[in-house]
Structures are given as structure tokens and as C-alpha cells.
């Protein structure tokens, strides 16, 4: 069973978003996604200072099995990327919600996350996929 966290918002495409105390949003892929991908060997993140748009591709994660696009759950400016993933992409497998985050955004409209799934909605989605 994949680990889920109540404080996160989830996308049907298996990204998670965490609203931080300063109003920024940290984004990564779910435990379920990293399990399905297998060993992550490469992560491409957007550039700091670039703009991302809700629902649009913002990066790529590659594993020994497949490559998958990473979609942004909010629009805004990328203010940080997880540089640790450049040398240690396996961190996504080891710690998808903590050390394995992908990028952080200063959102232009935080209400875009209202369309994302809560933990119960994401759990139901996973059960439907089985």
C-alpha cells in the first residue's frame, strides 16, 4: 500500500502539492508513482525563474522502466528546484514526500489547488486503477 499524507493535495497524474507556511507550493510525485516507475535514474526540473502553468508539463522523471511528464498543480514562478536530484535521482524512490521533492512555486492563484484531490479522493482514484 502506498503512503499517503493528509496535508497534501494530489493530481490524477500522481503529483503531490504541499502549501508551505510562506504560501509557496512544493511539488513532487507520489509514493504510488515512484513505485510504479521503479528505480528513478533521471529527473528534469524546470529552471528557477521560469513560469509554470497549472496542468502543463513542468518536467520529466525517467526510470529504468519509463519516462513520465511531471505536471504542475499550480501556475506561478519556479523559485527553487531540488538540486540533490541531479546527482541522486534515487532520492525520489527513497523519500518521495520529503527529500525527493522536485520544485517549488510561488503561485499566482493558490485557489487552482481547489481542483486537486484530497487524500480520500486520491485513495479512491488508486483503488479504481487497481
N, C-alpha and C positions, 0 to 999 in steps of 0.2 A: 504494500500500500504506500502510495506517495505521500510525502509530508506536505501538509498544507498549513498556512498560517492565517489566522483570523484577521490580522491587521492589514493584510494585503488585498489589492484588487487584482483580478485576473482577466486575461483576454482569452477568447476561444482558441486563439492561435498559440496559447501556452506561454505568454509572457506574464510577468507579475509587475505590479507597481506599488511602491510604498511612498506615501506622503510623509515627508520629514517635517520636523518642528519648524523649520525656516520656510516651509511652503514649497520647497523643491520636491521633485519626484525622482526616486531611484528605480531603475528598471533592470530586470534580468529575465531569465527563463525559469520555469517551474521545475520542481523536482521530477515531476512526471515527464517533462520534455527532455531533461538530461538523461533520464533512464531510457527513454525511447531512442534517443540519439546514440547512446553508447559512449565510448571514450571520445571526449571533445579534444580535437587536435589543433583547432584554429578558431579565433574569434576576430571578426572585423567590426569595429565600433565606429560610430560617426565621429567627425572631428569636433573638438572643443570649439565653440563659437558658431557652429553650424546650426541651421534651423531644421527641426523635425516636425512632421505633421501627423496628427492622430490618424492611425490606421495605415500609415505608409511605411514602407521599408526603411529601416534606420541602420541596419547592419546585417551581418551574416554569422552563423555559427556552423562550423564544419566538424564532423566526427568521422570515425572510421567507417561509418555506415552511410552517411548522407550529409548534404548541406541544406540548411534551412535559413530562410529570411527571418530577421527579427523586426517586428513591427512596433512602432511607438504607440503607447496608450494615450499620450497627450501631445499637443502641439507646444512648441516653445524652443528655447535656445539650449543647446547642449553646453553644460557648464563643467562637466567632468567626465572622464572615461576611466575605466578600471585598467590602468597600465599593467597591472600584475598579470592580466590575461595574455599579454603579448608573449611573455616568457613561460607562463604556466597556465595554458588554457584548461588543463585538467582541474583547475580550481573550481570550474563550473560544476564538474561532477562531484567534487568533494564537499562543496558548500554553496549550493545554488542560491540560497537566500541571504547569505551573509557575505563571505569573501568573494563569491563568484558573480557579483552584480556586474552589469555591462556598462551603463552610462547613467548620468544624472541630468535632469532637465529643469530649467526654470520655466514653468508652464505659463502660457498666455491666458489659458482659461481652464482652471482646475475642474470646473464642472464637466469637462469632457470625460472625466473618470466616472461620472454618474452612470455611463453606459456600460462600464466594465462589470464583471461578475464579482459577487462577494464569495466568500469561502463555500457557502452552501450551493450557490449556483455553479461554481466551478466543479465541486464534487459531483453534482448531478450530471454535468457535462462529461466528466471522466467515466462515470458509470454507464452513460449512454454509449460511449465509444467502445466499451468492452464487448 
